[in-house]
Amino acid sequence: MDRVSLTDLEPSEAADGVHLALMAGTDSMNVQHFEIEPGATVAEHSHPHEQTGFIYEGELVFLVDGDEIRCGPGDSYAIPGDQPHAAENRGDGTVRGVDVFSPPRENPSWRESEPRS
């Protein structure tokens, strides 16, 4: 069994005000912690991985197929693979949560400071 603590993470800034860190993972999935500062945006992107997540602090607005979907503390979400999506923190506080990707994102492009794909 592997154990990863939030205190052990060294987040990368994937975009201005968007901080991501890979956590635990297996051959089938991995977990990513995120913090999104007020006013920060995750630009529209897609990836082949299925993505589920959970918000535990703040409110994140997802932009999917022309719709705005608000997720706040206690909300979870699921994004199918290859579905274009974006996210914005329109609030005054930092949004914090976790994402689970399947299959795992072994070498995410944000680690090289490139646009997420």
C-alpha positions as CSV (number, residue, x, y, z in Angstrom):
1,M,0.0,0.0,0.0
2,D,1.2,3.5,-0.8
3,R,0.4,6.5,1.3
4,V,0.7,10.1,0.1
5,S,-0.1,13.1,2.4
6,L,-1.0,16.6,1.2
7,T,2.0,17.8,3.3
8,D,4.3,15.7,1.1
9,L,3.2,17.3,-2.2
10,E,5.2,19.8,-4.3
11,P,2.5,21.4,-6.5
12,S,3.3,22.7,-10.0
13,E,1.6,25.8,-11.4
14,A,-0.1,24.5,-14.5
15,A,-1.5,28.0,-15.4
16,D,-1.6,31.3,-13.6
17,G,-3.2,30.6,-10.2
18,V,-3.8,26.9,-10.9
19,H,-1.7,24.5,-8.8
20,L,-1.7,20.7,-9.4
21,A,0.0,17.9,-7.7
22,L,-0.1,14.1,-8.4
23,M,-0.9,12.0,-5.4
24,A,-1.4,8.2,-5.1
25,G,-1.8,6.1,-8.2
26,T,-2.1,2.6,-9.5
27,D,-2.0,1.0,-13.0
28,S,-5.7,1.8,-13.4
29,M,-6.1,5.4,-11.9
30,N,-4.4,8.2,-10.1
31,V,-5.4,11.0,-7.8
32,Q,-4.5,14.7,-8.4
33,H,-4.9,17.5,-5.8
34,F,-5.7,21.0,-7.1
35,E,-5.9,24.5,-5.8
36,I,-7.3,27.2,-8.0
37,E,-6.9,30.8,-6.8
38,P,-9.6,33.5,-7.2
39,G,-10.0,34.7,-10.8
40,A,-7.9,31.8,-12.2
41,T,-9.1,29.8,-15.2
42,V,-8.3,26.3,-16.5
43,A,-8.5,26.9,-20.3
44,E,-10.7,24.6,-22.4
45,H,-9.0,21.3,-23.0
46,S,-9.7,17.6,-23.3
47,H,-7.9,14.4,-22.6
48,P,-8.6,10.7,-23.2
49,H,-8.8,10.0,-19.4
50,E,-12.1,9.8,-17.6
51,Q,-12.1,12.4,-14.8
52,T,-14.0,12.4,-11.6
53,G,-13.5,14.8,-8.8
54,F,-14.6,16.3,-5.5
55,I,-14.6,19.9,-4.3
56,Y,-14.0,20.3,-0.6
57,E,-13.5,24.1,-0.4
58,G,-14.7,27.0,-2.6
59,E,-16.8,27.0,-5.8
60,L,-15.7,26.0,-9.3
61,V,-17.6,26.8,-12.4
62,F,-17.2,24.2,-15.2
63,L,-17.9,25.2,-18.8
64,V,-19.0,22.2,-20.8
65,D,-20.9,22.3,-24.1
66,G,-22.0,25.9,-23.6
67,D,-23.4,25.1,-20.1
68,E,-22.1,26.5,-16.8
69,I,-22.1,23.9,-14.0
70,R,-21.3,25.1,-10.5
71,C,-19.7,22.7,-8.0
72,G,-19.1,23.7,-4.4
73,P,-18.0,22.0,-1.2
74,G,-19.3,18.5,-1.0
75,D,-20.0,18.3,-4.8
76,S,-18.5,15.6,-7.0
77,Y,-18.5,15.5,-10.8
78,A,-17.6,13.2,-13.7
79,I,-16.2,14.2,-17.1
80,P,-16.1,11.6,-19.8
81,G,-12.8,11.1,-21.7
82,D,-12.3,13.4,-24.7
83,Q,-15.0,15.9,-23.6
84,P,-13.8,19.5,-23.9
85,H,-14.2,21.4,-20.7
86,A,-12.9,24.5,-18.9
87,A,-13.2,25.7,-15.3
88,E,-13.2,29.1,-13.6
89,N,-12.9,30.3,-10.0
90,R,-15.2,33.3,-9.9
91,G,-15.2,33.5,-6.1
92,D,-13.2,35.3,-3.5
93,G,-11.5,32.2,-2.0
94,T,-9.3,29.4,-3.3
95,V,-11.0,26.3,-4.6
96,R,-9.5,23.0,-3.4
97,G,-10.3,19.5,-4.4
98,V,-9.2,16.2,-5.9
99,D,-9.5,14.6,-9.3
100,V,-9.3,11.0,-10.2
101,F,-8.1,10.0,-13.7
102,S,-8.6,6.7,-15.4
103,P,-6.4,5.5,-17.0
104,P,-3.8,7.3,-15.0
105,R,-2.1,10.5,-16.2
106,E,1.4,9.2,-16.1
107,N,3.3,12.2,-17.4
108,P,0.8,15.1,-17.4
109,S,1.8,18.0,-19.7
110,W,1.3,20.5,-17.0
111,R,4.5,19.2,-15.4
112,E,6.4,20.7,-18.3
113,S,4.5,24.0,-18.1
114,E,2.6,23.2,-21.3
115,P,-1.1,23.5,-21.9
116,R,-3.0,20.6,-20.4
117,S,-4.1,18.0,-22.9
